[in-house]
């Protein structure tokens, strides 16, 4: 998928000082150092709201903030993005930029039912990197803000495994798949290091099972 052409009437255009994130997310010095190493600058570029998009408001999604993040490196640690989510308590769309390329990142985010004023944030899903001057798509045609939020996130999630599979289930599968992907990388490293033949056979069997599970999570049934 390409990036989106955010409507002109949603332009916000406010720089976000890193100090604001440090303070709002209560980041320790070690995490602040990672921000310095990985993030060059941040800008709150657009605000998607019902009155600006001629949509019906939704209790679940009042507005969506679009945050552009210029990176020093193409890779950014998940904890850095989670800190931004924590510091800005509303649904976010992150546009990551590096070396003339761009990609979107989103995390399914909802108000906590257990603690008022807090948000529950899933791990981030990403589009592929593409040239920053790639033609942008118009926003999906929807009726309300909650549906817009879901439609923007859906292309980054595993495909539906049934016609009526809710987006929350796809988010859960995406989260499990991301965790399993990290586990597979750890297991592959273990197989390469293992010298004992019998143990290597056992590890390869475990690795095949993990890869099979990953395929089941990320494919259509």
C-alpha positions as CSV (number, residue, x, y, z in Angstrom):
1,X,0.0,0.0,0.0
2,X,1.1,3.6,-0.5
3,X,1.1,6.4,1.9
4,X,-2.1,8.5,2.3
5,X,-2.8,12.0,1.1
6,X,-4.0,13.7,4.2
7,X,-6.7,16.3,3.4
8,X,-5.5,19.9,3.5
9,X,-8.2,20.8,6.1
10,X,-6.6,18.4,8.6
11,X,-3.2,20.2,8.6
12,X,-1.8,20.9,12.1
13,X,1.9,21.5,11.7
14,X,3.4,21.6,15.2
15,X,6.9,20.5,16.1
16,X,7.1,18.1,19.0
17,X,10.1,18.6,21.2
18,X,11.7,15.4,22.4
19,X,11.6,16.8,26.0
20,X,7.8,16.7,25.8
21,X,8.0,12.9,25.2
22,X,10.6,12.5,27.9
23,X,8.4,14.2,30.4
24,X,5.0,12.8,29.4
25,X,6.2,9.2,29.2
26,X,8.5,9.6,32.2
27,X,11.4,8.2,30.3
28,X,14.6,7.2,32.1
29,X,17.9,8.6,30.9
30,X,18.8,5.4,29.0
31,X,15.6,5.6,26.9
32,X,16.2,9.3,26.4
33,X,19.6,8.4,25.0
34,X,18.0,6.0,22.5
35,X,15.7,8.9,21.4
36,X,18.8,11.0,20.7
37,X,20.4,8.2,18.7
38,X,17.4,7.1,16.7
39,X,15.0,10.1,16.3
40,X,16.0,13.3,14.5
41,X,12.8,15.3,14.8
42,X,9.0,14.9,15.2
43,X,6.1,16.9,13.9
44,X,2.4,16.6,14.5
45,X,1.5,17.1,10.9
46,X,-2.3,16.4,10.8
47,X,-5.3,16.0,13.0
48,X,-8.1,13.7,11.6
49,X,-11.4,14.6,13.2
50,X,-15.0,14.0,12.2
51,X,-15.8,17.7,11.6
52,X,-12.8,18.1,9.3
53,X,-13.5,14.9,7.3
54,X,-17.4,15.1,7.1
55,X,-17.7,11.8,9.1
56,X,-19.8,10.7,11.9
57,X,-18.1,11.0,15.3
58,X,-17.4,7.8,17.3
59,X,-17.2,7.2,21.0
60,X,-14.2,4.9,20.5
61,X,-12.2,7.3,18.3
62,X,-12.5,11.0,18.8
63,X,-9.5,12.0,16.7
64,X,-6.4,10.5,15.1
65,X,-3.1,12.3,15.2
66,X,-0.6,12.0,12.3
67,X,3.0,12.2,13.6
68,X,5.9,12.5,11.1
69,X,9.2,11.1,12.6
70,X,12.5,11.7,10.8
71,X,14.9,9.0,11.9
72,X,18.7,8.9,12.1
73,X,18.6,5.2,11.2
74,X,16.1,3.0,9.3
75,X,15.5,0.8,12.4
76,X,13.8,2.2,15.4
77,X,13.3,0.2,18.6
78,X,9.7,-0.7,19.6
79,X,10.2,0.9,23.0
80,X,10.8,4.3,21.3
81,X,7.6,4.2,19.4
82,X,5.7,2.9,22.5
83,X,7.0,5.9,24.4
84,X,5.5,8.3,21.8
85,X,2.2,6.4,22.1
86,X,2.3,6.8,25.9
87,X,3.1,10.5,25.7
88,X,0.3,11.3,23.3
89,X,-3.0,9.8,24.6
90,X,-5.0,9.3,21.5
91,X,-4.9,7.1,18.4
92,X,-1.8,7.8,16.3
93,X,-0.5,7.2,12.8
94,X,3.3,7.4,12.6
95,X,5.0,8.3,9.4
96,X,8.6,7.2,9.7
97,X,11.1,8.8,7.3
98,X,14.7,8.0,6.5
99,X,17.0,8.4,3.5
100,X,14.3,9.7,1.2
101,X,12.0,6.7,2.0
102,X,8.8,6.5,4.2
103,X,6.6,4.0,5.9
104,X,3.6,4.0,8.1
105,X,3.4,2.5,11.6
106,X,0.3,2.0,13.7
107,X,-0.6,0.4,17.0
108,X,-4.2,-0.6,17.8
109,X,-4.9,1.8,20.7
110,X,-8.0,1.9,22.9
111,X,-9.0,3.5,26.2
112,X,-8.4,1.3,29.2
113,X,-11.5,-0.2,30.8
114,X,-9.6,-0.8,34.0
115,X,-8.0,2.6,34.5
116,X,-9.7,5.9,33.5
117,X,-7.4,8.2,31.5
118,X,-5.1,5.3,30.4
119,X,-4.7,3.7,27.1
120,X,-4.0,0.1,26.0
121,X,-1.6,0.0,23.1
122,X,-0.8,-3.1,21.0
123,X,2.6,-3.6,19.3
124,X,3.1,-1.6,16.1
125,X,2.4,-2.9,12.6
126,X,4.2,-1.4,9.6
127,X,3.9,-0.9,5.9
128,X,7.0,-1.6,3.7
129,X,9.5,1.2,3.1
130,X,8.8,3.1,-0.1
131,X,10.1,6.1,-1.9
132,X,9.0,9.3,-0.1
133,X,7.7,10.8,-3.4
134,X,5.5,7.8,-4.2
135,X,2.0,9.0,-5.2
136,X,-0.3,9.0,-2.2
137,X,-3.7,7.4,-1.9
138,X,-6.9,9.1,-0.9
139,X,-8.3,8.1,2.5
140,X,-10.7,5.1,2.5
141,X,-14.4,5.9,2.0
142,X,-16.1,5.3,5.4
143,X,-19.0,6.7,7.4
144,X,-17.4,7.2,10.9
145,X,-14.1,7.8,12.7
146,X,-13.9,4.3,14.3
147,X,-14.2,2.7,10.9
148,X,-11.6,5.0,9.4
149,X,-9.2,4.1,12.1
150,X,-9.8,0.4,11.5
151,X,-9.5,0.7,7.7
152,X,-6.2,2.6,8.0
153,X,-4.7,-0.2,10.2
154,X,-6.1,-3.2,8.4
155,X,-3.6,-3.4,5.5
156,X,-0.8,-3.7,8.0
157,X,-2.4,-6.7,9.7
158,X,-2.5,-10.4,8.8
159,X,-5.3,-11.2,6.3
160,X,-8.8,-12.1,7.6
161,X,-9.2,-15.8,8.4
162,X,-13.0,-15.6,8.2
163,X,-15.3,-13.0,6.7
164,X,-16.5,-11.8,10.1
165,X,-13.2,-11.9,12.0
166,X,-13.1,-8.8,14.1
167,X,-10.1,-6.5,13.9
168,X,-9.3,-7.1,17.5
169,X,-8.6,-10.8,16.7
170,X,-6.4,-9.8,13.8
171,X,-4.5,-7.4,16.1
172,X,-4.0,-10.3,18.6
173,X,-2.7,-12.6,15.8
174,X,-0.4,-9.8,14.6
175,X,1.0,-9.5,18.1
176,X,1.5,-13.2,18.5
177,X,3.2,-13.4,15.1
178,X,5.6,-10.6,16.0
179,X,6.5,-12.4,19.2
180,X,7.0,-15.6,17.4
181,X,9.1,-14.0,14.7
182,X,11.5,-12.8,17.4
183,X,11.5,-16.3,18.9
184,X,12.3,-17.9,15.5
185,X,15.3,-15.6,15.1
186,X,16.5,-16.7,18.5
187,X,16.0,-20.3,17.6
188,X,17.8,-20.0,14.3
189,X,20.8,-18.5,16.1
190,X,20.7,-21.4,18.6
191,X,20.7,-24.0,15.7
192,X,23.7,-22.3,14.2
193,X,25.6,-22.4,17.4
194,X,24.7,-26.0,18.4
195,X,27.5,-28.5,17.8
196,X,25.9,-31.7,19.1
197,X,24.0,-33.6,16.4
198,X,21.1,-35.0,18.4
199,X,20.4,-31.6,20.1
200,X,20.6,-29.9,16.7
201,X,18.0,-32.3,15.4
202,X,15.7,-31.4,18.3
203,X,16.2,-27.7,17.8
204,X,15.4,-27.9,14.1
205,X,12.2,-29.8,14.9
206,X,11.2,-27.0,17.3
207,X,12.1,-24.4,14.7
208,X,10.0,-26.1,12.0
209,X,7.0,-26.1,14.5
210,X,7.5,-22.4,15.2
211,X,7.6,-21.6,11.5
212,X,4.5,-23.6,10.9
213,X,2.7,-21.7,13.7
214,X,3.9,-18.4,12.2
215,X,2.5,-19.3,8.8
216,X,-0.8,-20.2,10.4
217,X,-1.0,-16.9,12.1
218,X,-0.1,-14.8,9.1
219,X,-2.0,-16.6,6.3
220,X,-5.6,-17.1,5.3
221,X,-7.1,-20.4,6.4
